[in-house]
C-alpha cells in the first residue's frame, strides 16, 4: 500500500492576505492555496509547516488524514467566546485536548487506528467545519463525542467520571454525525451516553427575543455596535451579542443535574446494546432465511406441478441430452433428473424413479462423467 497524507486548512473569520499567501506558498509548490484555504497531499515526504502555529497566525480549522489510520481535527476558537474551563473538563491526553495560545484556544480531536485504512481527505473538513460555530454558540456535544473517543480507544480508565452530558446527544446533526464517523465511534457507545442526555439541544434565543433585547439597549450603545458592525473588524460581534443576550435573558447555561456515570458504566452499557443489536440482527437473518426458503419451496412446488403428467417427455429429453456426450448437456440432464426425482417424491412414486434411474445408469456406465455428475447430485436413494 502506498503512502497517503492529506492536509487541509480553512480560514473562516478572515481571508488570507496576498502577503500571507506568498508566505504559505514557500512551504509547498504543489498546494492548492486560496484566500480561505491551503490543501496538499503527499505520497511521500512530509508537511513542513506547524499546524498549531498556522492556526495561531492564519487559519481557523485544520484536518489531517493518513492511510495508516491517523485522523486529526483542530479548531481555533476565540477564547473570549468560549468557557475554556468547561472545555477542559472534556479533555484527555490524546483523543481530545485543548491548548490556549494567545487569544485563541486550539481544540484538537484525534483518532488512531493501527490497522490503517485508505480514505480520501477531500470533503471531510467542509462537513466538520460547522462544529466550530456550534462550539462558539455553546453547543458542547462535539466535546462529549471527543471524550467518548477516549473510551473507544481505551485511553481512559473505567473508573473515570464522565464530564457534563450536553442536551441533544441523542439527536446529532449532520456535522456531529460526521465527527462520530471521523472519530470511529460506535453507534452503541453514543446511544449509551445519550441515555443521560436530556431532550433537544437549545437553539438559543429566538429572533423575536434577540430583537427585543437589542431594542432595550441604550441608543448610544446601539450606535457604537452599529459602527463596529459597519467597520467589520470583529467577525465575532454577532456571537458576542447573542451570548450577552442569552446571559441577560436566560441567565446563562443551566447546571448539569443527575448522577455522573463512569467510563466503565458507559462502556458496559454500550456492550449490552451491541449484544442486543447482534441478537436482533441474527434473528432478522434467521427470519429472512426462513422467508427465502419458504419462497423457494413455493416456487419449486409450483414448478413441479407444472411438470406433472410430462414424465415421459422429460425422460426422453434426458436420453436426448445424454446422447450428445457433452458434459454441459449432462448438467442439463441432471437438472431434469432432479425435477423427475422431486416430482416422483411429490406423487409418492420414488421407487419408480429409482428404478428408471438405475436402468439409465446401467445403460451408460461407460460414461464416467455422467455417472459422476449423477452421484454428486445425490439422486440415488442410498446416496441422499
MARMIBA-209217 format. One record per residue (C-alpha): residue number from 0; residue in three letters; chain; y, x, z. Coordinates in nm, 2 decimals, decimal comma, padded with zeros to 4 digits. Each point is the difference from the previous one (the first is absolute). Layout:
BEGIN
R seq type mol      y      x      z
R NUM  ALA   A      Y      X      Z
...
END
This chain:
BEGIN
R seq type mol      y      x      z
R   0  UNK   A  00,00  00,00  00,00
R   1  UNK   A  00,34  00,14 -00,10
R   2  UNK   A  00,28  00,02  00,25
R   3  UNK   A  00,27 -00,27  00,01
R   4  UNK   A  00,31 -00,01  00,22
R   5  UNK   A  00,28 -00,26 -00,04
R   6  UNK   A  00,35  00,03  00,16
R   7  UNK   A  00,26 -00,27 -00,02
R   8  UNK   A  00,34 -00,03  00,17
R   9  UNK   A  00,23 -00,30 -00,02
R  10  UNK   A  00,37 -00,03  00,09
R  11  UNK   A  00,10 -00,35  00,12
R  12  UNK   A  00,33  00,02  00,18
R  13  UNK   A  00,19  00,23 -00,23
R  14  UNK   A -00,07  00,14 -00,35
R  15  UNK   A -00,04  00,37 -00,06
R  16  UNK   A  00,31  00,19 -00,13
R  17  UNK   A -00,02  00,22 -00,31
R  18  UNK   A  00,02  00,30  00,22
R  19  UNK   A -00,29 -00,12  00,22
R  20  UNK   A -00,21 -00,07 -00,31
R  21  UNK   A  00,07  00,36 -00,12
R  22  UNK   A -00,11  00,14  00,33
R  23  UNK   A -00,32 -00,20 -00,01
R  24  UNK   A -00,08  00,09 -00,36
R  25  UNK   A -00,03  00,37  00,11
R  26  UNK   A -00,31 -00,10  00,20
R  27  UNK   A -00,18 -00,14 -00,31
R  28  UNK   A  00,05  00,00 -00,37
R  29  UNK   A -00,27 -00,26 -00,04
R  30  UNK   A  00,13 -00,26  00,25
R  31  UNK   A  00,15 -00,33 -00,11
R  32  UNK   A  00,34 -00,02  00,17
R  33  UNK   A  00,24 -00,29 -00,01
R  34  UNK   A  00,30 -00,09  00,22
R  35  UNK   A -00,25 -00,17  00,24
R  36  UNK   A -00,33  00,18 -00,03
R  37  UNK   A -00,20  00,32 -00,03
R  38  UNK   A -00,36 -00,03 -00,13
R  39  UNK   A -00,24  00,28 -00,07
R  40  UNK   A -00,38  00,05  00,00
R  41  UNK   A -00,21  00,32  00,00
R  42  UNK   A -00,34  00,08 -00,14
R  43  UNK   A  00,04  00,35  00,14
R  44  UNK   A  00,26  00,17  00,22
R  45  UNK   A  00,21 -00,16  00,28
R  46  UNK   A  00,33 -00,16  00,06
R  47  UNK   A  00,27  00,25  00,10
R  48  UNK   A  00,23 -00,24  00,18
R  49  UNK   A  00,00 -00,12  00,36
R  50  UNK   A -00,04 -00,38  00,02
R  51  UNK   A  00,16 -00,04  00,34
R  52  UNK   A  00,30  00,21 -00,09
R  53  UNK   A  00,03 -00,20 -00,33
R  54  UNK   A  00,00 -00,32  00,20
R  55  UNK   A  00,28  00,14  00,22
R  56  UNK   A  00,21  00,10 -00,30
R  57  UNK   A -00,08 -00,21 -00,31
R  58  UNK   A -00,25 -00,28  00,03
R  59  UNK   A -00,11 -00,29  00,22
R  60  UNK   A -00,37 -00,02 -00,08
R  61  UNK   A -00,28  00,23 -00,09
R  62  UNK   A -00,36 -00,05 -00,11
R  63  UNK   A -00,28  00,26 -00,04
R  64  UNK   A -00,35 -00,06 -00,13
R  65  UNK   A -00,28  00,25 -00,08
R  66  UNK   A -00,34 -00,06 -00,14
R  67  UNK   A -00,17  00,17  00,30
R  68  UNK   A  00,10 -00,30  00,21
R  69  UNK   A  00,35  00,06  00,13
R  70  UNK   A  00,24 -00,29  00,02
R  71  UNK   A  00,35  00,07  00,14
R  72  UNK   A  00,30 -00,23  00,02
R  73  UNK   A  00,33  00,10  00,16
R  74  UNK   A  00,31 -00,23  00,05
R  75  UNK   A  00,34  00,11  00,10
R  76  UNK   A  00,17 -00,25  00,23
R  77  UNK   A  00,36  00,00  00,13
R  78  UNK   A -00,03  00,07  00,38
R  79  UNK   A  00,29 -00,24  00,08
R  80  UNK   A -00,19 -00,29 -00,15
R  81  UNK   A -00,34  00,04  00,17
R  82  UNK   A -00,13  00,01  00,35
R  83  UNK   A -00,15  00,35  00,00
R  84  UNK   A -00,14 -00,03  00,35
R  85  UNK   A -00,20 -00,31 -00,10
R  86  UNK   A -00,11  00,17 -00,32
R  87  UNK   A -00,14  00,29  00,20
R  88  UNK   A -00,23 -00,23  00,19
R  89  UNK   A -00,20 -00,05 -00,32
R  90  UNK   A -00,02  00,37 -00,09
R  91  UNK   A -00,30  00,22  00,03
R  92  UNK   A -00,07  00,36 -00,10
R  93  UNK   A -00,10 -00,03 -00,36
R  94  UNK   A -00,03 -00,35 -00,14
R  95  UNK   A  00,35 -00,10  00,10
R  96  UNK   A  00,28  00,22  00,13
R  97  UNK   A  00,38 -00,01  00,01
R  98  UNK   A  00,24  00,29  00,00
R  99  UNK   A  00,38 -00,03  00,06
R 100  UNK   A  00,20  00,21 -00,24
R 101  UNK   A  00,37 -00,03  00,04
R 102  UNK   A  00,10 -00,36 -00,06
R 103  UNK   A -00,33 -00,10 -00,15
R 104  UNK   A -00,35 -00,06  00,14
R 105  UNK   A -00,28  00,11 -00,23
R 106  UNK   A -00,30 -00,23  00,04
R 107  UNK   A -00,33  00,13 -00,14
R 108  UNK   A -00,32 -00,19 -00,07
R 109  UNK   A -00,31  00,21 -00,09
R 110  UNK   A -00,36 -00,07 -00,09
R 111  UNK   A -00,27  00,26 -00,08
R 112  UNK   A -00,34 -00,07 -00,15
R 113  UNK   A -00,22  00,31 -00,03
R 114  UNK   A -00,22 -00,16 -00,26
R 115  UNK   A  00,30  00,00 -00,23
R 116  UNK   A  00,07 -00,24 -00,29
R 117  UNK   A  00,18 -00,02 -00,33
R 118  UNK   A  00,30 -00,22  00,01
R 119  UNK   A  00,32  00,01 -00,21
R 120  UNK   A  00,32  00,02  00,21
R 121  UNK   A  00,23 -00,19 -00,24
R 122  UNK   A  00,11 -00,34  00,14
R 123  UNK   A -00,10  00,06  00,36
R 124  UNK   A  00,35  00,09  00,13
R 125  UNK   A  00,17 -00,29 -00,18
R 126  UNK   A -00,24 -00,24  00,17
R 127  UNK   A  00,04  00,16  00,35
R 128  UNK   A  00,38  00,04 -00,01
R 129  UNK   A  00,09 -00,35  00,13
R 130  UNK   A -00,15  00,11  00,33
R 131  UNK   A  00,30  00,22  00,06
R 132  UNK   A  00,24 -00,30 -00,01
R 133  UNK   A -00,24 -00,20  00,22
R 134  UNK   A  00,00  00,28  00,27
R 135  UNK   A  00,38  00,01 -00,01
R 136  UNK   A  00,01 -00,38  00,05
R 137  UNK   A -00,23  00,03  00,30
R 138  UNK   A -00,33 -00,09 -00,15
R 139  UNK   A -00,24  00,25  00,16
R 140  UNK   A -00,33 -00,12 -00,14
R 141  UNK   A -00,02  00,32 -00,21
R 142  UNK   A  00,01  00,21  00,31
R 143  UNK   A -00,29 -00,19  00,15
R 144  UNK   A -00,20  00,05 -00,32
R 145  UNK   A  00,08  00,37  00,03
R 146  UNK   A -00,14 -00,01  00,36
R 147  UNK   A -00,31 -00,18 -00,13
R 148  UNK   A -00,04  00,29 -00,24
R 149  UNK   A -00,06  00,22  00,30
R 150  UNK   A -00,27 -00,23  00,12
R 151  UNK   A -00,16  00,00 -00,35
R 152  UNK   A  00,00  00,38 -00,01
R 153  UNK   A -00,13  00,03  00,36
R 154  UNK   A  00,32  00,19  00,09
R 155  UNK   A  00,06 -00,18  00,33
R 156  UNK   A -00,23 -00,06  00,30
R 157  UNK   A -00,16 -00,34  00,08
R 158  UNK   A  00,20 -00,03  00,32
R 159  UNK   A  00,34  00,04 -00,17
R 160  UNK   A  00,21 -00,31  00,04
R 161  UNK   A  00,15 -00,17 -00,30
R 162  UNK   A  00,37  00,00 -00,07
R 163  UNK   A  00,20 -00,33 -00,02
R 164  UNK   A -00,17 -00,24 -00,24
R 165  UNK   A  00,25 -00,13 -00,25
R 166  UNK   A  00,01 -00,37 -00,10
R 167  UNK   A -00,14 -00,09 -00,34
R 168  UNK   A -00,28  00,27 -00,01
R 169  UNK   A -00,24 -00,26 -00,14
R 170  UNK   A  00,23 -00,08 -00,29
R 171  UNK   A  00,08  00,33 -00,17
R 172  UNK   A  00,24  00,00 -00,30
R 173  UNK   A -00,08  00,18 -00,32
R 174  UNK   A  00,14  00,34  00,10
R 175  UNK   A -00,18  00,00  00,34
R 176  UNK   A -00,33 -00,09 -00,17
R 177  UNK   A  00,06  00,30 -00,23
R 178  UNK   A  00,07  00,22  00,30
R 179  UNK   A -00,33 -00,12  00,15
R 180  UNK   A -00,18  00,11 -00,32
R 181  UNK   A  00,19  00,33  00,00
R 182  UNK   A -00,11  00,07  00,35
R 183  UNK   A -00,35 -00,12 -00,07
R 184  UNK   A  00,00 -00,26  00,28
R 185  UNK   A -00,29 -00,24  00,01
R 186  UNK   A  00,09 -00,36 -00,01
R 187  UNK   A -00,21 -00,07  00,31
R 188  UNK   A  00,20  00,26  00,20
R 189  UNK   A  00,32 -00,18 -00,11
R 190  UNK   A -00,14 -00,34  00,08
R 191  UNK   A -00,12  00,12  00,35
R 192  UNK   A  00,35  00,13  00,07
R 193  UNK   A  00,17 -00,31 -00,13
R 194  UNK   A -00,18 -00,22  00,25
R 195  UNK   A  00,26  00,11  00,26
R 196  UNK   A  00,29 -00,06 -00,25
R 197  UNK   A  00,21 -00,31  00,03
R 198  UNK   A  00,10 -00,22 -00,30
R 199  UNK   A  00,22  00,12 -00,28
R 200  UNK   A  00,22  00,30 -00,01
R 201  UNK   A  00,36 -00,12  00,06
R 202  UNK   A  00,21 -00,02 -00,32
R 203  UNK   A  00,32  00,08  00,20
R 204  UNK   A  00,31 -00,21  00,00
R 205  UNK   A  00,05 -00,28 -00,26
R 206  UNK   A  00,29  00,03 -00,24
R 207  UNK   A  00,16 -00,28  00,19
R 208  UNK   A -00,03  00,17  00,33
R 209  UNK   A  00,13  00,33 -00,14
R 210  UNK   A  00,29 -00,17 -00,18
R 211  UNK   A  00,11 -00,18  00,32
R 212  UNK   A -00,02  00,33  00,19
R 213  UNK   A  00,22  00,18 -00,27
R 214  UNK   A  00,26 -00,28  00,03
R 215  UNK   A  00,01  00,04  00,37
R 216  UNK   A  00,12  00,36 -00,02
R 217  UNK   A  00,36  00,09  00,05
R 218  UNK   A  00,20  00,01 -00,33
R 219  UNK   A  00,09  00,36  00,04
R 220  UNK   A -00,36  00,10  00,04
R 221  UNK   A -00,10 -00,20 -00,30
R 222  UNK   A  00,27  00,17 -00,21
R 223  UNK   A -00,14  00,34  00,11
R 224  UNK   A -00,35 -00,10 -00,09
R 225  UNK   A  00,11 -00,12 -00,34
R 226  UNK   A  00,18  00,32 -00,06
R 227  UNK   A -00,32  00,20  00,09
R 228  UNK   A -00,20 -00,22 -00,23
R 229  UNK   A  00,23  00,06 -00,29
R 230  UNK   A  00,01  00,38  00,06
R 231  UNK   A -00,38  00,00 -00,01
R 232  UNK   A -00,03  00,31  00,22
R 233  UNK   A -00,26 -00,16  00,23
R 234  UNK   A -00,32 -00,13 -00,17
R 235  UNK   A -00,12 -00,14  00,33
R 236  UNK   A  00,31 -00,20  00,09
R 237  UNK   A -00,18 -00,34 -00,07
R 238  UNK   A -00,30  00,11  00,21
R 239  UNK   A  00,24  00,11  00,28
R 240  UNK   A  00,17 -00,34  00,00
R 241  UNK   A -00,32 -00,20  00,00
R 242  UNK   A -00,14  00,21  00,29
R 243  UNK   A  00,32 -00,06  00,20
R 244  UNK   A  00,00 -00,37 -00,08
R 245  UNK   A -00,37 -00,02  00,10
R 246  UNK   A  00,08  00,16  00,34
R 247  UNK   A  00,30 -00,22  00,07
R 248  UNK   A -00,16 -00,33 -00,12
R 249  UNK   A -00,37  00,05  00,10
R 250  UNK   A  00,03  00,27  00,27
R 251  UNK   A -00,20  00,26 -00,19
R 252  UNK   A -00,37  00,04 -00,02
R 253  UNK   A -00,22 -00,19  00,24
R 254  UNK   A -00,22  00,20  00,24
R 255  UNK   A -00,37  00,01 -00,09
R 256  UNK   A -00,22 -00,22  00,23
R 257  UNK   A -00,36  00,00  00,07
R 258  UNK   A -00,26  00,27  00,10
R 259  UNK   A -00,02  00,32 -00,20
R 260  UNK   A -00,34  00,08 -00,15
R 261  UNK   A -00,16  00,34 -00,03
R 262  UNK   A -00,08  00,16 -00,33
R 263  UNK   A -00,37 -00,03  00,10
R 264  UNK   A  00,03 -00,37  00,04
R 265  UNK   A  00,17 -00,05 -00,33
R 266  UNK   A -00,26  00,23 -00,17
R 267  UNK   A -00,29 -00,20  00,16
R 268  UNK   A  00,15 -00,33 -00,11
R 269  UNK   A  00,04  00,14 -00,36
R 270  UNK   A -00,37  00,11  00,01
R 271  UNK   A -00,09 -00,35  00,11
R 272  UNK   A  00,20 -00,16 -00,29
R 273  UNK   A -00,16  00,25 -00,24
R 274  UNK   A -00,35 -00,10  00,12
R 275  UNK   A  00,09 -00,37 -00,04
R 276  UNK   A  00,13  00,07 -00,35
R 277  UNK   A -00,32  00,19 -00,10
R 278  UNK   A -00,22 -00,28  00,14
R 279  UNK   A  00,21 -00,26 -00,18
R 280  UNK   A -00,02  00,20 -00,33
R 281  UNK   A -00,38  00,04  00,04
R 282  UNK   A -00,04 -00,37  00,06
R 283  UNK   A  00,21 -00,07 -00,30
R 284  UNK   A -00,20  00,24 -00,22
R 285  UNK   A -00,32 -00,17  00,12
R 286  UNK   A  00,14 -00,34 -00,09
R 287  UNK   A  00,12  00,13 -00,34
R 288  UNK   A -00,35  00,15 -00,06
R 289  UNK   A -00,17 -00,33  00,10
R 290  UNK   A  00,23 -00,19 -00,23
R 291  UNK   A -00,06  00,23 -00,29
R 292  UNK   A -00,37 -00,01  00,05
R 293  UNK   A  00,01 -00,38  00,01
R 294  UNK   A  00,20 -00,01 -00,32
R 295  UNK   A -00,24  00,24 -00,16
R 296  UNK   A -00,30 -00,21  00,11
R 297  UNK   A  00,16 -00,32 -00,13
R 298  UNK   A  00,09  00,17 -00,33
R 299  UNK   A -00,36  00,13 -00,02
R 300  UNK   A -00,15 -00,34  00,07
R 301  UNK   A  00,22 -00,16 -00,27
R 302  UNK   A -00,11  00,27 -00,25
R 303  UNK   A -00,37 -00,05  00,08
R 304  UNK   A  00,03 -00,37 -00,03
R 305  UNK   A  00,14  00,05 -00,35
R 306  UNK   A -00,31  00,19 -00,09
R 307  UNK   A -00,25 -00,26  00,12
R 308  UNK   A -00,24 -00,10 -00,28
R 309  UNK   A  00,08  00,30 -00,21
R 310  UNK   A -00,27  00,23  00,14
R 311  UNK   A -00,20  00,03 -00,32
R 312  UNK   A  00,32  00,10 -00,19
R 313  UNK   A  00,09  00,26  00,27
R 314  UNK   A -00,35  00,16  00,00
R 315  UNK   A  00,02  00,02 -00,38
R 316  UNK   A  00,34  00,17  00,03
R 317  UNK   A -00,15  00,25  00,25
R 318  UNK   A -00,28  00,09 -00,25
R 319  UNK   A  00,26  00,04 -00,27
R 320  UNK   A  00,21  00,23  00,20
R 321  UNK   A -00,30  00,21  00,11
R 322  UNK   A -00,10  00,03 -00,36
R 323  UNK   A  00,32  00,19 -00,08
R 324  UNK   A -00,13  00,30  00,21
R 325  UNK   A  00,37  00,06  00,10
R 326  UNK   A  00,08  00,07  00,37
R 327  UNK   A  00,32 -00,20 -00,01
R 328  UNK   A -00,20 -00,30 -00,13
R 329  UNK   A -00,25  00,06  00,28
R 330  UNK   A  00,29 -00,06  00,25
R 331  UNK   A  00,07 -00,34 -00,17
R 332  UNK   A -00,37 -00,08  00,02
R 333  UNK   A -00,01  00,08  00,37
R 334  UNK   A  00,31 -00,22  00,05
R 335  UNK   A -00,18 -00,29 -00,17
R 336  UNK   A -00,31  00,07  00,21
R 337  UNK   A  00,21 -00,02  00,31
R 338  UNK   A  00,12 -00,35 -00,11
R 339  UNK   A -00,36 -00,10 -00,07
R 340  UNK   A -00,11  00,12  00,34
R 341  UNK   A  00,28 -00,19  00,18
R 342  UNK   A -00,05 -00,31 -00,21
R 343  UNK   A -00,37  00,01  00,08
R 344  UNK   A  00,08  00,03  00,38
R 345  UNK   A  00,24 -00,29 -00,03
R 346  UNK   A -00,27 -00,22 -00,16
R 347  UNK   A -00,28  00,12  00,22
R 348  UNK   A -00,18  00,18 -00,28
R 349  UNK   A  00,01  00,36  00,13
R 350  UNK   A -00,37  00,06 -00,06
R 351  UNK   A  00,04 -00,10 -00,37
R 352  UNK   A  00,28  00,25 -00,04
R 353  UNK   A -00,20  00,28  00,16
R 354  UNK   A -00,29 -00,07 -00,23
R 355  UNK   A  00,22  00,00 -00,32
R 356  UNK   A  00,17  00,32  00,11
R 357  UNK   A -00,33  00,19  00,08
R 358  UNK   A -00,13 -00,10 -00,34
R 359  UNK   A  00,32  00,12 -00,16
R 360  UNK   A -00,01  00,34  00,18
R 361  UNK   A -00,36  00,04 -00,08
R 362  UNK   A  00,08 -00,04 -00,37
R 363  UNK   A  00,28  00,26  00,02
R 364  UNK   A -00,14  00,26  00,25
R 365  UNK   A  00,08  00,28 -00,24
R 366  UNK   A  00,37 -00,09  00,01
R 367  UNK   A  00,07  00,21  00,32
R 368  UNK   A  00,37 -00,06 -00,01
R 369  UNK   A -00,05 -00,38 -00,01
R 370  UNK   A -00,25  00,00  00,28
R 371  UNK   A  00,22  00,22  00,22
R 372  UNK   A  00,30 -00,24 -00,05
R 373  UNK   A -00,21 -00,30  00,09
R 374  UNK   A -00,14  00,18  00,32
R 375  UNK   A  00,35  00,10  00,10
R 376  UNK   A  00,12 -00,35 -00,04
R 377  UNK   A -00,28 -00,10  00,25
R 378  UNK   A -00,11 -00,29 -00,21
R 379  UNK   A -00,36  00,01  00,11
R 380  UNK   A -00,08 -00,18  00,33
R 381  UNK   A -00,17  00,30  00,16
R 382  UNK   A  00,31  00,21 -00,06
R 383  UNK   A  00,27 -00,23  00,14
END
